[in-house]
Amino acid sequence: MPGVLIPHLPLMDADRRAVDFSLTGVSMKSTIQQFLRDEEGVAAIEYALLAGLIAVGIIVAATAVGADISGIFTRIGTKLNGIAVN
């Protein structure tokens, strides 16, 4: 589109500084390879998955225990129903 200026969005390095590949002498290929080798943030994803699995386990256990407790109270209520209160 003639006459329309598109702003240049610079790439950022790990310290959030703009990286101009034409001036640094660093090739785009080496930058991509470094990005693929970087494992920072992987631990956070693993912790999130672990927390999710624990939450699912708690929900399943609470559902099973809740049904058992409901049955116990139903039986107690049935037995107490026949007892006269003075």
C-alpha positions as CSV (number, residue, x, y, z in Angstrom):
1,M,0.0,0.0,0.0
2,P,1.7,3.1,-1.2
3,G,2.0,5.9,1.4
4,V,1.3,3.7,4.4
5,L,4.1,3.2,6.9
6,I,4.2,-0.1,8.8
7,P,6.0,0.2,12.1
8,H,9.1,-2.0,12.5
9,L,8.6,-4.4,15.4
10,P,12.1,-5.3,16.7
11,L,12.9,-8.8,18.0
12,M,13.8,-8.9,21.6
13,D,16.7,-10.8,23.4
14,A,16.4,-12.5,26.8
15,D,16.9,-9.1,28.5
16,R,14.1,-7.5,26.5
17,R,16.5,-5.5,24.4
18,A,15.9,-5.0,20.7
19,V,18.1,-7.1,18.5
20,D,19.0,-5.9,15.1
21,F,20.4,-8.9,13.3
22,S,21.9,-6.8,10.5
23,L,24.2,-5.1,13.1
24,T,25.0,-7.9,15.5
25,G,26.5,-10.3,13.0
26,V,24.4,-13.1,14.5
27,S,22.5,-15.2,12.0
28,M,18.9,-15.9,12.3
29,K,19.7,-19.7,12.1
30,S,21.9,-19.6,15.2
31,T,19.3,-17.5,17.1
32,I,16.6,-20.1,16.3
33,Q,18.9,-22.9,17.3
34,Q,19.6,-21.2,20.6
35,F,15.8,-20.7,21.1
36,L,15.1,-24.4,20.5
37,R,17.9,-25.4,23.0
38,D,16.6,-23.0,25.7
39,E,14.7,-25.0,28.4
40,E,13.7,-22.1,30.6
41,G,10.0,-22.3,31.4
42,V,9.8,-26.0,30.9
43,A,9.7,-26.6,34.7
44,A,6.7,-24.2,35.0
45,I,4.8,-26.3,32.5
46,E,5.7,-29.5,34.3
47,Y,4.5,-28.1,37.6
48,A,1.2,-26.9,35.9
49,L,0.6,-30.4,34.5
50,L,1.4,-32.0,37.9
51,A,-1.0,-29.6,39.7
52,G,-3.7,-30.5,37.2
53,L,-3.2,-34.2,37.8
54,I,-3.4,-33.7,41.5
55,A,-6.6,-31.7,41.1
56,V,-8.2,-34.4,39.0
57,G,-7.2,-37.0,41.6
58,I,-8.7,-34.9,44.4
59,I,-12.0,-34.4,42.4
60,V,-12.2,-38.2,41.7
61,A,-11.6,-39.0,45.4
62,A,-14.0,-36.4,46.7
63,T,-16.7,-37.7,44.3
64,A,-16.2,-41.3,45.5
65,V,-16.1,-40.4,49.2
66,G,-19.1,-38.0,48.8
67,A,-21.2,-40.9,47.4
68,D,-20.2,-43.1,50.3
69,I,-21.0,-40.5,52.9
70,S,-24.3,-39.8,51.3
71,G,-25.2,-43.5,51.6
72,I,-24.2,-43.6,55.3
73,F,-26.4,-40.6,56.1
74,T,-29.3,-42.1,54.2
75,R,-29.1,-45.3,56.2
76,I,-28.8,-43.4,59.5
77,G,-31.8,-41.3,58.5
78,T,-33.8,-44.4,57.6
79,K,-33.1,-46.0,61.0
80,L,-33.8,-42.8,62.9
81,N,-37.1,-42.4,61.1
82,G,-38.7,-45.2,63.1
83,I,-37.6,-43.8,66.5
84,A,-40.2,-41.6,68.3
85,V,-38.9,-38.4,69.8
86,N,-40.7,-37.3,73.0
